[in-house]
Each structure stands twice: as C-alpha cells, then as structure tokens.
Amino acid sequence: MSASGCALRMVLSAVAAMSLGAASAAVANDYPTEVTVDYVLGCMAANGQTRESLVACSCSADIVASILLYERYEEASTFLSMMQTQGEASTLFRETAKSKAAIQDLRRAQAEGEMRCFRGS
C-alpha cells in the first residue's frame, strides 16, 4: 500500500474512532465528515504524514469544531479560497470587514487547536 493510501486509512480510522468515542462532541459538532477529513489531511500534509501528526491534527480539527460553528468555518474557508482569484473581484474577499472577521475567527480557532494539540508533540 502506498504512503498516501496508508495515511488516508489512518485518517479514516481516526475519524471513525472520534465519531464513536466522542458522543458529547458529536452533538455540538455539525461538521460533515468529509470536511473534517479534508482538514486533517491538509494539516498532516503541513506537519508530516506520521501517527503523531494524525493525532495532533485530529485533535486540532475537534478544537476548531468546538469553537466555530460549521457555517462560520465554511464562510471563512470560502473567503480564503476566493482570495486566491486574480483581478478586482478578489478585492471583495480580501478587504471587507466581513471577510476579515471570518478569517480572523478561523485563525483564532486554529491557533487554539495548535496550542492545545501540538505543544509537546
């Protein structure tokens, strides 16, 4: 099995375990599974494809989900994605108070996840 296939298998196992083992978090967490998996995979790509990064990135995903409602996460993610476009239209996504606030909320949640999940790793 390839390294990426193995990493995906580890992520899917962790997501399954998280959803079975965290009943109280599941009530508050309305994030679709594919969004959580995408977050963990992106985090692991940035932090190494190791078991330790899987654990820390899964933890971080839980922290973000506990801080931000899914709608706010989706809004910030959309702004970040749209900021990558070229031309004048991208100014709307870079310079509005709404986009800045949504992105700032996401960055704060991610920073909290990093502080709580990656310290000591």
N, C-alpha and C positions, 0 to 999 in steps of 0.2 A: 504494500500500500504506500502511496506517495506521502510525503511530509504534509502537504496541504490537506490530503484526504484524512490523514491521522488527526490533524489539528481540528478539522471540521467535525470529526467523530467525537473528539474530546469536548468541543463546544456544545454539540447537541446533547451529549451525556450530561454535561453540567447544567444546561438549561432544563433538561428533564428533571434532574435532581432538585434544582432550585424550585421548580413549579410544584413538585411533590412535597418538598420539605419546608416550604415557607407559606403556610396557609394564610397567616395574617397579612403577609406582604402581598400575597396574590389578590387579596380583597382590594387593597389600595393600588396595586399596580395594574393599570389598564393598558400597558404597552403590548402591542402584538408581538408574538414570539419572534417573527422574522426581524422585527426592529431590534429586539434585544440581541439576537444572534448577530445581526449586522454590526451593532455597536461593539460586541465582544470581539468579533473578527477584526474589525478596524483597530481596536485597542491592542489586540495581540500582534497585529502587523507592525504597530508602532513600538511595541515593548518586547518583542521576541515571541517565537512560537514555542513556548515552554509551558510546562504544567503550572509553574508558579505564575506566569503571566495570565494563564487561563483563570486561575483562582482570583487573582487581583482584578482582572478585567471584569469577571462576573460580579464580583463584589462592587466594583465601580458602577456597573450597569444598575445594580439594585439600589445603590445610593442615589444615582441620578433619578431613577424612577420614584424613589421615596420623596424626593424634593420637588420635582417638576411633574405636573400633570402631563399626560401624553400630548394633549393639544398644544401645550406650550413648547414641549420638546420638538414636535413636528413643525411648529411655526419657526422656531429658531433654526432648525435644520434646513428648512426651505429657504430662509433668508441667506444662510451660509452658502447653500448651493447656488442660489441666484446671483450672489455676489461674484461668482466666477464668470458670469457672462460679460461680454465686451460691449462697449458703447455707452450711450447716455442712459439707456434703460437700467443699467446696473447701479446707477447713482441712487435710484429709489431704494435699492436694497442695502446700500452702504451707509446712507446718510440720514435716514429717517429716524426719529426718536423711537418709533415702534420697533424697527429692526434692531437698533442698538440695544434697547431694553431686553428684547427676547434673547438676543445673543449673549448679553451680559448675564441673564438668568441661567442660561445653559452653561456658560463658562464657570459661574459660581458653583453650580451643581457638580460639574466635572472636577473642579478644584477640591471640593469636599470629598468626592469619591477618591481622588488621588491621595489626599491627606489620610483618609481612613483606611484605604486598601493597599496602597503601595509603600507606605512608610514601613521600614523594617524588612522589605522584601529583598 
